[in-house]
Amino acid sequence: MIRRAFRPFAALAALALALLAAAGCVEYRLGSMLPSDVRTVYMPTCVNATSEPLIELDATRAILAQLQMDGSLRIASEDTADTVLDVKLTGFDLDPVGYKSGDSSTVNQYRMRITASFVLRRQADNSVVAESPSVTGWYDFDFTGDLTSSKAVALRPASEDLGRRIVAAITQYWP
């Protein structure tokens, strides 16, 4: 008898809970936060404003690869793209993060940081879709051999991290 009296209350409580949960998700979107008119992007080579030569090549390659992997924007030529993504590399740093055991003056691990700013603009009216004055990608690497060789090995993963962060900032942009 008590079970029968409880059923309508349980059904009503479940319905109220479902309505509350749905109300919290009204503004939630799956996928990209980009406007519906932004579907394609052209990206020229990154501008390198750092003192480190040629990092713009790896950074450009990594950002384009991340855009393709994400799939929210399709890569297009300059004359057919909805938007243009301009990226300026503004910082390149190597910071010691690990030292040889028993010798606090001998570095055996570094953190490579690449900092950039970006602006994604519509081609039609030059309006800004997404921008950030500072995004940093980084990678920790062991010092082996000479510093030049170690930096060359770390540049690709640091650039990939920068690319992931730029693409995430674009696709999840809240103006």
C-alpha positions in Angstrom: 0.0 0.0 0.0 2.8 2.4 0.9 4.6 1.5 -2.4 1.6 2.5 -4.5 1.3 5.9 -2.7 5.0 6.5 -3.2 5.0 5.9 -7.0 3.3 9.2 -8.0 5.6 11.1 -5.7 8.7 9.3 -7.1 7.6 10.0 -10.7 7.0 13.7 -9.9 10.3 14.0 -8.1 12.1 12.4 -11.1 10.4 14.8 -13.5 11.3 17.8 -11.4 14.9 16.7 -11.2 15.1 16.2 -15.0 13.7 19.6 -15.6 16.2 21.2 -13.2 19.1 19.4 -14.9 17.9 20.4 -18.4 17.5 24.0 -17.3 21.2 24.1 -16.3 22.2 22.9 -19.8 20.2 25.4 -21.8 23.3 27.4 -22.9 25.6 24.5 -23.1 27.0 23.7 -26.6 28.9 20.7 -27.8 31.8 21.3 -30.1 33.1 24.7 -31.2 31.9 28.1 -29.8 32.6 29.7 -33.2 29.9 31.7 -34.9 28.0 29.8 -37.6 29.5 32.0 -40.4 33.1 31.0 -39.5 33.9 27.7 -41.2 37.3 28.1 -43.0 40.6 29.7 -42.1 43.7 30.9 -43.9 46.9 31.1 -41.9 50.0 32.8 -43.2 53.4 31.9 -41.7 53.8 33.0 -38.1 55.6 36.3 -37.6 58.8 35.6 -35.5 59.4 38.6 -33.2 61.9 36.5 -31.0 65.6 36.2 -31.3 65.4 32.5 -32.0 65.8 31.9 -35.7 63.3 29.8 -37.8 60.9 28.8 -35.0 58.1 30.3 -37.0 58.3 27.3 -39.4 57.7 24.7 -36.7 55.1 26.8 -35.0 53.1 27.4 -38.2 53.2 23.7 -39.1 52.1 22.7 -35.6 49.2 25.2 -35.5 47.9 24.1 -38.9 48.1 20.5 -37.9 46.1 21.2 -34.7 43.5 23.1 -36.7 43.1 20.1 -39.0 43.0 17.7 -36.1 40.4 19.7 -34.2 38.1 20.0 -37.3 36.2 23.1 -36.2 37.8 25.1 -39.0 38.8 23.9 -42.4 42.1 25.1 -43.9 41.5 27.2 -47.1 43.4 29.4 -49.4 43.6 33.1 -48.7 41.0 34.1 -51.4 38.4 31.5 -50.3 38.7 31.5 -46.5 36.1 33.1 -44.2 38.8 34.1 -41.7 42.5 34.8 -41.4 44.5 33.7 -38.4 47.5 35.9 -37.7 50.0 34.6 -35.1 53.0 36.5 -33.8 55.6 34.7 -31.8 56.6 37.1 -29.0 58.7 35.0 -26.7 61.2 32.1 -26.6 62.6 31.1 -23.3 64.7 28.2 -21.9 64.4 27.9 -18.1 66.3 25.4 -16.0 64.0 23.1 -14.2 66.2 20.2 -13.1 69.7 19.9 -11.8 72.2 17.1 -11.6 71.9 15.2 -8.3 74.5 16.6 -5.8 75.4 19.5 -8.1 73.0 22.4 -8.0 75.0 24.3 -10.7 74.7 21.7 -13.5 71.4 21.8 -15.3 70.2 18.6 -16.7 66.6 19.5 -17.6 65.1 22.6 -19.3 61.7 24.0 -20.0 61.2 25.5 -23.5 58.5 28.1 -23.6 57.1 29.7 -26.8 54.8 32.6 -26.3 52.5 34.0 -29.0 49.7 36.4 -29.6 47.0 35.7 -32.2 44.0 37.4 -33.9 41.4 35.5 -35.9 39.6 38.0 -38.2 36.7 37.7 -40.7 37.9 38.5 -44.2 34.6 40.1 -45.2 34.7 43.0 -42.7 38.0 42.5 -40.8 36.0 42.0 -37.5 37.7 40.1 -34.7 36.3 36.6 -34.1 38.9 35.6 -31.4 42.1 37.0 -30.1 44.6 36.6 -27.3 47.6 38.8 -26.4 49.5 35.9 -24.8 49.4 32.1 -25.2 52.3 29.9 -24.1 53.2 26.4 -25.2 55.9 24.6 -23.4 57.9 21.4 -23.2 60.3 20.0 -20.6 63.4 18.2 -22.0 66.5 16.6 -20.8 69.8 18.2 -21.7 71.8 15.6 -23.7 74.9 16.3 -25.7 74.9 20.0 -26.7 72.2 22.6 -26.1 71.6 23.2 -29.8 70.7 19.6 -30.4 68.6 19.4 -27.3 66.7 22.5 -28.4 66.1 21.1 -31.8 64.5 18.0 -30.3 62.3 20.0 -27.9 61.1 22.6 -30.5 58.5 20.3 -32.1 56.7 19.3 -28.9 56.7 22.9 -27.6 55.3 24.1 -30.9 52.6 21.3 -30.8 51.6 22.4 -27.3 51.4 26.0 -28.5 49.2 24.9 -31.4 46.9 23.0 -29.1 46.5 26.0 -26.8 45.9 28.4 -29.7 43.3 26.2 -31.3 41.6 25.6 -27.9 41.5 29.3 -27.3 39.9 29.9 -30.7 37.3 27.1 -30.6 36.3 27.8 -27.0 36.4 31.6 -27.2 33.9 33.5 -25.1 33.9 37.2 -26.2 
